């Protein structure tokens, strides 16, 4: 039986307003770090520490991938983005809370 199982995903197009709502700074107490997601035209970019920006691709209604990471955005009852869960390799569900709110 194979050690890894891969599943084909399709890129999902999301409205500009939804993309803009994901832009912001997110902080992880567990990792003691922050990451920033910025919007440039119709593209979201991830900035993590001193790394160059990495383009994020949408692969689900609340999920994006890029730079070897999978990001799942979390929302409150009103639908506002409150944070995200980051997965990388065997590290799963690393919680990042949104710092402030996008206007």
C-alpha positions, 0 to 999 in steps of 0.5 A: 500500500502506498505511503502517501495518497494524493488527491487531485484538486481543482483551482476555485475562482473566488470573488475579489471581495472574498480575496480582500477579506483574507488579506491581513496579518495573522499571529501564532502564539504556538510558533511565536511568529506572524505571517502576512497575506497581501493582495496584489491585483487579483493575486494573494501573496504570503509573506512569512518572516524574511522569505520572498513573497509566495503566490497563494492559489485557491483550492477550496472555498476556504483553502489556499496553498503556496510555499509548501503550505496549506492554509484553511481560513476560519470564520466567525458566525457572521462570516468574517475571517478570524484566523487560519489553520496552517498545515505543512508536512506532518505539522497539522492545524497550526492556529494563526489568529487574525491581528486586527480586521481588514477594512 
